Amino acid sequence: MGLSRLAALHGVATSFSPSAGVTVPVPERTVVAVLGALGVDAATPAQAARSLAAAESAAASRLLPPTVVVWSGEPLPPALTALPPDAALTVEPERRPGATEEPPPLRMRIPKTPQATGEGTPSWWSEPPPGVHRVTVRASGHRRTTATLVVAPDRVPRPPARTHGFLVQLYSLLSARSWGMGDLGDLADLAAWSGRTLGTGFVQVNPLHAAVPGRPGDPSPYRPSSRRFPDPVHLRVESVPEYGHVPERAALGDLRQDAAALSDTVLNKGALIDRDAVRELKWQALELIVRVPLTPGRRAAYCDYLAEQGQALEDHALWCALAETHGPRWRDWPAPLRDPRSPETARARTELMVRVDFHCRLAWLTDTQLAAAQRAAREAGMAVGIVHDLAVGVHPDGADTWAQRDAFAHGMSVGAPPDAFNAEGQDWGLPPWRPDALAASGHAPYRELLRGLLAHAGALRIDHVMGLFRLWWVPEGRPPTEGTYVSYDAEAMLAVLVLEAHRAGAVVVGEDLGTVEPGVREALARRGVLGTSVLWFERDWDGGGRPLAPERWRRDCVATASTHDLPSTAARLTGEHVTLRHRLGLLTRPLERELAEDATGTAEWLSFLARLRLLPEGDGDEEAAVRAVHRFLLRTPARMTGIWLPDTVGDRRPQNLPGTWDQYPNWRLPVADAEGHPVTLEEITTSPRLHRLMEVFRAPEDPPGASTAPPGARRP
């Protein structure tokens, strides 16, 4: 009983419910291990009892929880209204970046005769401006508590109107100018072309976070070294202003020829995208480019960027420099260098100053091209622009876990519990944030992360958005079945998200597919966070499992037919995704049974589309069926409709096949046509199949061929 109470106080579940009416107990050793990762000793019953007594005493002595959330325009939370009479509050407002003066503190005192409940906002309350503040409460008996006070708008910005746009993995989108993989120049070009010519409102890309260097590198964009800074591998080298002033023109020419040959192997010779080779070529070019002196204006802009990013960028760049010398696994470095604040690490900062500046410069150059891509999108009339993606975690040996080691639960990994689709559960190999460390820091790592990602985003997609509420922690060396859920301060996580999105004027999309805790979708919707709805999963599960009528879909979502983890629409319609899994030995049932069940589900959807008169071409035309699927998506009330870019050219191959590692080339395939031949961005823009599909999205009042608009014409 004591261990259960101790676990509950720290948000650690001792049981979980994989399905309605089913409760599974968590092994006691898992609970003990997770508590240990949170700094709570429960190794023996006696130690658990002492930890419980200490935790209960600390909770009883606090006048406020570690974080208090106030939603603008809503009643004050009980944490404030339950404060004792005559308590004095002092709020130290947040100092925003660039502010020249400290804002004055706000002082309030609760009257000795408290206002009756239910009378609205108390007269003693003076609401601070939106921000993350520090509040100190003093009460009788010399009691004093300091906490974080988050004052946030009631919801994130909404898309200005119903809109549609492309979903694409940027690396897969090669153009004639790419160096072996898609880059930020290609992103800007796609946004400018599709916004102006097709009237699209957004382009959603995969996470562009900094990857762990080394050969072979991890190709997954969802397992980065750092989520705080972008990966310079996405740079368009020729677009760097100093490129034209490099004196070693012959060396640059040789590198461009090598890059062209690398692209040719991908586009014409069946090779996979090789990020390691791309990185090596670009780094050689960038080494030449950074030797060119910056102009005074460029130098001033760079210095501003360094000042804005501060210690976080310096730590990230130092990690990159140390990784060049000692390898990318910081746990294998000499012991003193594993601590970013050790004297030896401080000396390394000085000794590696040139390399640190190189990596800072690369981060700045990437930031400027991210800004250019969003600017191109908005100038093309896009209502939203670029939708960036936030991965659920980081690599255990990456820059973030080194620089913010105290914020992570070491010896733990994020995953998923067993369910109907995966009886063994999942271990994603991503160390989780410690909720107690986040609270103690005022959620600073989370705030800085969001601020950086939202700087040049029209919207932010949050992978596994349920992680704002709880995550499945798996102790190191244990199977995923022996994990447990650890809860986060969801109210605080949501408030910080809403605040930063509001400051950036950005939409927020949550990937809420799969098992979702009751109440999570409702809480997200209440704060304006859009969900993700995939056509094939939208069925009336409470009424026989038939396809869900379009008018019954939720409004606050991105509606789509596919994502990076799912088969393309053409593959699903033809059943090719089933035969692919069969070839790879991933099926748990006979192929014939899987094909029959899949065909039945697909036929049910096609019949439904035909009854709705969305399939005028009739059965048997796979391309027509793809158009019908998108006509259906437009029938729903969804605020945003996502078009998987490979669907526009008939691509059959998934970008990622969950459950595989080296059996399938995950994250390394270029966009290809129906025959599997890679297609460039230039070929995509002239694809008859794409234009036939995009006719579905042309407004009825638009005359054929008149979809181009001048810059800003579609801007809200």
C-alpha positions in Angstrom: 0.0 0.0 0.0 2.9 2.3 0.9 4.6 1.8 -2.5 1.3 2.4 -4.4 0.8 5.7 -2.5 4.4 6.7 -3.1 4.1 5.9 -6.8 0.9 7.9 -7.0 2.5 11.0 -5.5 5.1 10.9 -8.2 2.8 10.1 -11.1 3.9 6.5 -11.5 1.2 4.1 -12.4 1.0 0.7 -10.6 -1.5 -0.7 -13.2 -2.8 0.2 -16.6 -5.8 -0.6 -18.7 -5.0 -1.8 -22.3 -8.7 -2.1 -23.1 -12.1 -1.4 -21.6 -12.7 -3.6 -18.5 -9.1 -4.9 -18.4 -6.6 -3.9 -15.8 -3.0 -5.1 -15.8 -0.8 -4.7 -12.7 2.7 -3.3 -13.2 5.6 -5.4 -11.8 6.8 -4.0 -8.5 10.3 -4.0 -9.6 9.3 -1.7 -12.5 7.7 0.7 -10.1 10.8 0.7 -7.9 13.1 1.3 -10.9 11.0 4.1 -12.3 10.9 5.8 -8.9 14.6 5.4 -8.7 15.0 7.2 -12.0 13.0 10.1 -10.4 15.4 10.2 -7.5 13.0 8.4 -5.1 14.5 5.5 -3.1 12.0 2.6 -2.8 14.5 -0.3 -3.0 13.2 -1.8 0.3 9.9 -1.4 2.2 11.7 0.7 4.9 13.2 3.0 2.3 9.9 3.3 0.5 8.2 4.3 3.8 10.8 7.0 4.5 10.4 8.3 1.0 6.7 8.4 1.4 6.8 10.2 4.7 9.2 12.8 3.1 7.0 13.3 0.1 3.8 13.7 2.1 5.5 16.1 4.4 6.8 18.2 1.5 3.3 18.2 -0.1 1.6 19.3 3.1 4.0 22.2 3.7 3.6 23.7 0.2 1.1 26.5 -0.2 1.1 26.0 -4.0 1.9 23.1 -6.3 5.2 23.6 -8.3 3.3 25.0 -11.3 0.1 27.0 -11.3 -1.8 27.6 -14.5 -4.2 30.6 -15.1 -6.1 30.6 -18.3 -7.1 34.1 -19.4 -10.8 34.7 -19.1 -11.4 31.6 -17.1 -11.9 31.2 -13.3 -8.8 31.0 -11.1 -7.6 27.5 -10.3 -8.3 26.0 -6.9 -4.6 26.3 -6.1 -5.1 30.1 -5.8 -8.6 30.3 -4.5 -7.8 27.9 -1.7 -4.9 30.0 -0.3 -5.4 31.0 3.3 -6.8 34.5 4.2 -4.3 37.3 4.6 -1.8 35.4 2.4 0.4 37.8 0.4 1.4 37.0 -3.2 4.3 38.5 -5.1 4.5 37.9 -8.9 7.8 38.5 -10.6 6.7 38.8 -14.3 8.7 37.0 -17.0 11.4 39.0 -18.7 11.0 38.6 -22.4 14.0 38.2 -24.7 15.2 41.7 -25.8 13.6 43.5 -22.9 15.9 46.2 -21.5 14.3 46.5 -18.1 13.0 44.1 -15.5 9.2 44.4 -15.3 8.0 45.5 -11.8 6.6 42.9 -9.5 2.9 42.6 -8.8 1.8 42.4 -5.2 -1.6 41.0 -4.0 -3.1 40.1 -0.6 -6.0 37.9 0.0 -8.5 39.6 2.4 -9.1 38.2 5.8 -12.7 37.7 4.9 -12.4 35.7 1.7 -14.8 36.1 -1.2 -17.4 33.4 -1.4 -16.8 30.8 -4.1 -18.8 31.1 -7.3 -18.6 34.9 -7.5 -16.2 35.1 -10.4 -12.6 36.4 -10.3 -11.7 37.5 -6.7 -11.3 41.2 -6.3 -7.8 40.8 -4.9 -6.5 39.2 -8.1 -4.6 41.3 -10.6 -3.8 39.1 -13.6 -0.3 39.3 -14.9 0.2 39.5 -18.7 0.5 36.2 -20.5 3.9 34.6 -19.7 5.8 32.3 -17.4 6.2 34.1 -14.1 7.5 33.3 -10.6 5.0 33.7 -7.8 5.8 33.7 -4.1 3.2 33.2 -1.4 3.7 34.1 2.3 1.2 33.1 4.9 1.0 33.0 8.7 3.2 30.7 10.6 6.2 31.8 8.5 5.1 29.6 5.6 6.5 30.5 2.3 6.3 28.9 -1.1 7.6 29.8 -4.5 6.1 28.4 -7.7 5.9 28.9 -11.5 2.9 30.8 -12.6 1.8 30.2 -16.2 -0.7 32.7 -17.6 -1.9 31.6 -21.0 -4.6 32.5 -23.6 -7.4 30.0 -23.5 -6.5 28.3 -26.8 -4.0 28.2 -29.6 -4.6 30.1 -32.9 -6.9 28.4 -35.4 -6.3 28.2 -39.1 -7.8 31.3 -40.6 -10.0 29.2 -42.9 -10.5 25.6 -44.2 -7.4 24.8 -46.1 -5.5 22.0 -47.7 -1.8 21.2 -48.3 0.9 18.7 -48.9 2.5 16.3 -46.4 6.0 15.2 -47.4 9.2 13.8 -46.0 11.6 16.6 -47.1 14.6 14.3 -47.6 12.6 12.3 -50.2 11.9 15.4 -52.3 14.9 15.7 -54.6 15.1 18.4 -57.3 17.6 19.0 -60.1 19.6 21.1 -57.6 19.5 18.8 -54.6 22.7 17.3 -53.3 21.4 13.7 -52.9 18.4 14.5 -50.8 15.7 17.2 -50.5 16.7 20.4 -48.8 15.3 23.7 -47.6 15.6 25.2 -51.0 13.4 22.5 -52.3 10.9 23.1 -49.4 10.8 26.8 -50.3 10.3 26.0 -53.9 7.5 23.5 -53.3 5.7 26.0 -51.0 6.0 28.8 -53.5 4.9 26.7 -56.4 2.0 25.0 -54.7 0.8 28.1 -53.0 0.7 30.2 -56.1 -0.3 27.6 -58.6 -2.6 25.2 -56.6 -3.8 27.5 -53.8 -2.5 25.2 -51.1 -2.4 26.5 -47.6 0.5 24.6 -46.1 3.3 22.1 -46.5 3.9 19.7 -43.6 7.4 18.2 -43.3 9.1 15.6 -41.1 11.2 16.7 -38.1 14.2 18.7 -39.3 16.0 18.2 -35.9 19.8 17.8 -35.7 20.8 14.2 -36.2 23.5 12.2 -34.5 26.6 12.3 -36.7 28.7 9.3 -37.6 28.8 6.5 -40.1 26.4 4.8 -40.4 24.0 7.4 -39.1 20.5 6.8 -37.9 18.3 7.7 -40.8 15.1 8.2 -38.7 14.2 11.9 -38.3 12.3 10.8 -35.2 15.5 9.8 -33.2 17.5 13.1 -33.3 20.5 14.3 -31.4 18.8 17.5 -30.6 15.2 18.7 -31.0 16.2 22.3 -30.1 18.4 23.0 -33.2 17.9 22.0 -36.9 20.2 19.8 -38.9 22.5 21.7 -41.4 22.3 18.7 -43.7 19.1 20.3 -45.0 21.0 23.5 -46.1 20.8 24.5 -49.8 24.6 25.2 -50.1 24.4 27.5 -53.1 21.9 29.7 -51.3 24.4 30.7 -48.6 25.4 34.3 -49.5 29.1 33.6 -48.9 29.0 30.8 -51.4 29.6 33.1 -54.4 32.7 34.6 -52.7 34.6 31.3 -52.0 38.0 31.7 -53.8 38.4 27.9 -54.2 36.0 27.7 -57.2 37.5 24.5 -58.6 37.0 22.7 -55.2 33.4 23.8 -55.1 32.9 22.7 -58.7 34.3 19.3 -57.9 31.9 19.0 -54.9 28.9 20.0 -57.0 29.9 17.3 -59.5 30.1 14.7 -56.8 26.7 15.9 -55.5 25.2 15.6 -59.0 26.5 12.1 -59.2 25.1 11.2 -55.8 21.6 12.5 -56.9 21.9 10.6 -60.1 22.4 7.3 -58.3 19.2 7.9 -56.3 17.1 9.2 -59.2 18.3 6.9 -62.0 20.2 4.0 -60.5 18.0 2.7 -57.7 20.3 3.8 -54.9 18.9 4.8 -51.5 19.2 8.2 -50.1 22.6 8.3 -48.2 22.5 11.1 -45.6 26.0 10.3 -44.5 27.4 10.9 -48.0 25.3 14.1 -48.4 26.6 15.3 -45.0 30.2 14.7 -46.0 29.9 16.6 -49.2 28.1 19.5 -47.7 30.5 19.8 -44.8 33.4 20.0 -47.2 31.7 22.9 -49.0 30.6 24.6 -45.8 34.2 24.4 -44.5 35.2 26.6 -47.5 32.2 28.9 -47.2 32.7 29.8 -43.5 36.2 31.0 -44.3 34.7 33.9 -46.2 34.4 36.9 -44.0 30.9 38.0 -43.2 29.8 41.5 -44.4 29.1 44.0 -41.5 25.4 43.4 -41.8 25.7 39.7 -41.9 28.1 39.7 -39.0 25.5 41.8 -37.0 22.8 39.4 -37.8 24.9 36.4 -36.7 25.8 38.1 -33.5 22.1 38.7 -32.8 21.4 35.1 -33.4 24.2 34.0 -31.0 22.8 36.4 -28.3 19.3 35.1 -28.8 20.2 31.4 -28.6 22.7 31.9 -25.7 24.0 29.0 -23.7 21.8 26.4 -25.4 23.5 27.0 -28.8 27.0 27.1 -27.3 26.4 23.7 -25.6 25.0 22.2 -28.8 27.9 23.4 -30.9 30.4 22.2 -28.3 28.8 18.8 -28.3 29.2 18.7 -32.1 32.8 19.7 -31.8 33.6 17.1 -29.1 31.8 14.4 -31.1 34.2 15.1 -34.0 37.1 14.3 -31.6 35.7 11.6 -29.3 32.8 10.1 -31.3 29.1 10.7 -31.1 28.4 8.6 -28.0 29.1 11.0 -25.1 28.9 8.3 -22.5 32.1 6.9 -24.1 33.9 10.2 -23.8 36.6 10.8 -21.1 34.7 11.0 -17.8 35.2 14.8 -17.2 33.8 15.7 -20.6 30.6 13.8 -19.9 29.7 16.8 -17.7 29.0 19.9 -19.7 29.8 22.1 -16.6 33.1 20.5 -15.6 36.4 22.5 -15.6 37.7 20.1 -18.3 34.7 20.8 -20.5 35.2 24.6 -20.0 38.8 24.2 -21.2 37.5 22.3 -24.2 35.3 25.2 -25.1 38.3 27.4 -25.4 40.5 24.8 -27.2 37.7 24.0 -29.7 36.6 27.6 -30.2 37.0 27.5 -34.0 35.0 24.3 -34.3 32.3 25.6 -31.9 32.0 28.7 -34.0 31.7 26.5 -37.2 28.8 24.6 -35.7 27.2 27.8 -34.4 27.5 29.3 -37.9 25.9 26.2 -39.5 22.9 26.4 -37.1 22.5 30.1 -38.0 22.6 29.4 -41.7 20.0 26.7 -41.3 17.8 29.0 -39.3 18.0 31.7 -42.0 16.9 29.2 -44.6 14.1 27.9 -42.4 12.9 31.5 -42.2 13.2 31.9 -46.0 11.0 28.8 -46.6 8.3 30.2 -44.3 8.6 33.6 -46.0 8.3 32.0 -49.4 5.2 30.1 -48.3 3.4 33.2 -46.9 4.4 35.3 -50.0 2.8 32.6 -52.1 -0.5 33.2 -50.3 -0.4 30.3 -48.0 -2.8 30.7 -45.0 -0.6 28.6 -42.7 2.8 28.0 -44.4 5.3 25.4 -43.2 4.1 22.9 -40.7 7.1 21.6 -38.7 7.2 18.4 -36.8 8.2 17.8 -33.2 9.6 14.3 -32.5 8.6 12.6 -29.2 12.1 12.3 -27.9 15.9 12.3 -28.6 18.7 9.9 -29.0 20.1 8.7 -25.7 23.7 9.7 -26.7 22.8 13.0 -28.4 23.5 16.6 -27.7 20.3 17.2 -25.7 20.8 14.5 -23.2 24.4 15.7 -22.7 23.6 19.4 -22.3 20.4 18.8 -20.3 21.4 15.6 -18.5 19.5 16.5 -15.3 16.2 16.9 -17.2 16.2 13.3 -18.5 15.4 10.1 -16.7 18.6 8.0 -17.3 18.1 4.3 -17.5 14.6 4.7 -18.9 13.2 4.6 -22.5 9.9 5.7 -24.0 7.8 3.2 -25.7 4.3 1.8 -25.8 2.5 -0.9 -23.8 1.2 -4.2 -25.3 -2.0 -3.8 -27.3 -4.1 -5.7 -29.8 -1.7 -4.9 -32.6 1.6 -5.5 -30.8 1.5 -8.0 -28.0 5.1 -7.4 -27.1 4.8 -3.6 -26.7 7.3 -1.2 -28.1 10.6 0.3 -26.9 11.6 3.4 -29.0 15.0 3.9 -27.3 14.3 7.5 -26.4 15.0 8.7 -22.8 12.1 10.6 -21.3 12.0 14.0 -19.6 11.7 13.8 -15.9 8.4 15.6 -14.9 9.9 16.7 -11.6 12.9 18.3 -13.3 10.6 20.1 -15.7 8.5 21.5 -12.9 11.6 22.5 -10.9 12.9 24.5 -13.9 9.6 26.2 -14.7 9.5 23.9 -17.8 12.4 25.8 -19.2 13.7 23.0 -21.6 10.2 22.6 -23.0 9.6 26.3 -23.4 13.0 26.8 -25.2 12.3 23.8 -27.4 8.9 25.2 -28.5 10.2 28.7 -29.0 12.9 27.5 -31.3 10.6 25.3 -33.4 7.9 27.9 -33.7 10.2 30.7 -34.8 9.7 30.0 -38.5 6.6 27.8 -38.4 3.0 28.4 -39.5 2.0 25.4 -37.5 3.6 22.7 -35.4 2.7 19.0 -35.5 3.4 17.2 -32.2 4.2 13.5 -32.7 2.5 11.3 -30.1 0.8 14.3 -28.5 -0.5 12.0 -25.8 3.0 12.4 -24.3 2.0 15.7 -22.9 -0.1 13.8 -20.5 1.8 10.5 -19.9 4.5 8.3 -21.4 5.2 4.6 -21.2 8.6 4.3 -19.5 10.6 1.1 -20.0 13.5 0.4 -17.6 16.8 -0.4 -19.3 17.2 -4.1 -19.9 13.6 -4.9 -19.4 11.1 -5.8 -22.2 8.4 -3.2 -23.1 5.8 -5.4 -21.4 7.5 -4.5 -18.1 7.1 -0.7 -18.4 4.6 1.6 -16.8 3.0 5.0 -17.4 4.4 8.1 -15.9 2.2 11.2 -15.8 3.3 14.7 -16.6 1.7 18.0 -15.5 -0.6 18.1 -18.5 -2.2 21.4 -17.6 1.2 23.1 -17.4 2.4 21.4 -20.6 -0.7 22.5 -22.4 -0.5 26.1 -21.0 3.1 26.5 -22.1 2.3 25.1 -25.6 -0.7 27.5 -25.9 1.3 30.4 -24.7 4.3 29.9 -27.1 2.0 29.1 -30.1 0.0 32.2 -29.4 3.2 34.3 -29.3 4.2 32.8 -32.7 0.8 33.0 -34.2 1.0 29.3 -35.0 -1.5 26.5 -35.4 -0.9 23.3 -33.4 -1.6 19.8 -34.7 -1.4 16.8 -32.4 -0.8 13.3 -33.7 -3.3 11.4 -31.6 -3.5 8.1 -33.4 -3.6 4.8 -31.6 -4.4 4.2 -27.9 -5.5 7.5 -26.3 -6.2 7.9 -22.6 -9.9 9.0 -22.0 -10.3 12.7 -21.8 -7.1 13.6 -23.7 -8.7 14.4 -27.0 -11.3 16.5 -25.2 -8.6 18.4 -23.3 -6.6 19.1 -26.5 -9.7 20.2 -28.4 -10.6 22.6 -25.5 -7.3 24.3 -26.0 -7.6 24.5 -29.8 -5.1 21.7 -30.6 -6.1 20.0 -33.8 -6.1 16.2 -34.0 -5.2 13.8 -36.8 -7.8 11.8 -38.6 -6.8 9.1 -41.1 -9.6 8.0 -43.4 -9.1 4.2 -43.1 -9.3 4.4 -39.3 -12.4 6.6 -39.1 -15.2 4.1 -38.5 -18.3 4.0 -36.4 -16.7 1.7 -33.8 -19.7 2.0 -31.5 -22.2 1.1 -34.3 -20.8 -1.9 -36.2 -17.5 -0.5 -37.4 -18.8 0.9 -40.7 -17.1 3.8 -42.4 -17.9 7.0 -40.6 -20.1 9.4 -42.5 -18.2 12.6 -43.4 -20.5 14.9 -41.5 -19.7 13.0 -38.3 -16.0 13.6 -38.5 -14.6 16.2 -36.0 -13.9 19.7 -37.3 -10.7 20.3 -35.3 -8.4 18.0 -37.1 -6.1 17.5 -40.1 -7.9 14.9 -42.3 -5.7 12.8 -44.5 -5.6 9.4 -46.3 -2.0 8.5 -45.3 1.0 9.5 -43.2 4.7 8.6 -43.2 4.0 5.5 -41.0 1.2 4.2 -43.2 0.8 2.7 -46.7 0.3 5.1 -49.6 -3.3 5.3 -50.8 -2.5 3.5 -54.0 -0.8 0.6 -52.0 -3.8 0.4 -49.7 -6.3 0.3 -52.6 -4.4 -2.4 -54.4 -3.4 -4.5 -51.4 0.3 -4.1 -52.1 1.0 -3.1 -48.5 -0.1 -6.6 -47.4 2.1 -8.4 -49.9 5.0 -6.2 -48.9 4.6 -7.2 -45.2 4.3 -10.8 -46.3 7.6 -10.6 -48.3 9.3 -9.3 -45.2 7.9 -12.0 -42.9 5.8 -9.5 -40.8 2.4 -11.2 -41.1 1.1 -13.2 -38.2 -1.6 -14.9 -40.2 -1.7 -16.6 -43.6 -1.3 -14.2 -46.6 -4.7 -15.3 -48.1 -6.5 -14.4 -44.9 -4.8 -11.0 -44.6 -5.5 -10.2 -48.3 -9.1 -11.2 -48.0 -9.7 -9.1 -44.8 -7.9 -6.1 -46.3 -9.8 -6.4 -49.6 -13.1 -6.5 -47.7 -12.3 -3.4 -45.8 -11.2 -1.5 -48.9 -14.3 -2.6 -50.8 -16.5 -1.4 -48.0 -14.9 2.1 -48.3 -15.1 2.1 -52.1 -18.8 1.1 -51.9 -19.4 3.9 -49.4 -17.6 6.4 -51.7 -19.7 5.3 -54.6 -23.0 5.6 -52.6 -21.9 9.2 -51.9 -21.4 9.8 -55.6 -17.7 10.5 -55.1 -16.5 7.8 -57.5 -18.2 8.7 -60.8 -15.5 6.8 -62.8 -16.7 3.5 -61.3 -14.8 0.6 -59.9 -11.4 -0.7 -61.2 -9.7 2.6 -61.6 -7.1 3.0 -58.8 -6.2 6.6 -59.7 -9.9 7.6 -59.8 -10.3 5.9 -56.4 -7.5 8.1 -55.0 -9.4 11.2 -56.2 -12.6 9.8 -54.6 -10.8 9.4 -51.3 -9.8 13.1 -51.3 -13.3 14.2 -52.4 -14.5 12.4 -49.3 -12.0 14.3 -47.1 -13.3 17.5 -48.5 -16.8 16.5 -47.5 -15.8 16.3 -43.8 -15.7 19.5 -41.7 -12.0 19.1 -41.0 -10.2 22.5 -40.8 -7.2 21.2 -42.6 -6.9 18.5 -45.3 -3.5 16.9 -45.8 -2.5 15.4 -49.2 0.4 12.8 -48.9 2.6 14.1 -51.7 3.6 10.6 -52.9 -0.1 10.0 -53.5 -0.2 12.6 -56.1 2.1 10.6 -58.4 0.9 7.1 -57.4 3.9 6.1 -55.2 3.3 2.6 -53.8 6.1 2.4 -51.2 5.8 3.5 -47.6 8.5 5.8 -46.3 8.6 3.9 -43.0 7.4 0.4 -42.2 6.9 0.1 -38.4 8.2 -3.1 -37.0 11.2 -3.2 -39.3 14.8 -2.1 -38.9 17.1 -3.4 -41.6 14.5 -5.5 -43.5 13.2 -2.4 -45.2 14.9 0.9 -46.3 13.0 3.1 -43.9 13.5 6.9 -44.2 15.7 6.5 -47.3 13.4 6.4 -50.3 12.8 9.2 -52.8 9.3 10.0 -54.0 8.5 7.7 -56.9 5.8 7.2 -59.5 3.4 4.3 -59.8 6.2 2.2 -61.5 8.6 2.9 -58.7 10.8 5.3 -60.7 12.0 8.3 -58.6 10.6 11.6 -59.7 12.1 15.1 -59.1 10.3 18.1 -57.8 10.3 19.5 -61.3 8.6 16.3 -62.6 6.1 16.4 -59.8 5.0 19.9 -60.7 4.2 18.8 -64.2 2.7 15.5 -63.4 -0.7 15.0 -65.2 -1.7 12.7 -62.4 -1.0 15.3 -59.7 -3.0 18.0 -61.6 -5.9 15.6 -62.1 -6.0 15.0 -58.3 -5.6 18.7 -57.5 -8.7 19.5 -59.6 -10.6 17.9 -56.8 -9.5 20.8 -54.6 -10.3 23.6 -57.1 -13.1 25.8 -55.8 -16.2 25.5 -58.0 -16.1 29.2 -58.9 -12.5 28.9 -60.1 -12.3 28.6 -63.9 -10.1 25.7 -65.1 -6.5 26.7 -65.4 -7.0 29.9 -63.4 -5.7 28.8 -60.0 -2.7 31.0 -59.9 -2.9 34.0 -57.6 -0.6 36.9 -57.1 1.5 37.1 -53.9 -0.7 37.7 -50.8 -4.0 37.2 -52.7 -5.0 34.2 -50.6 -3.5 35.5 -47.4 -6.1 36.0 -44.7 
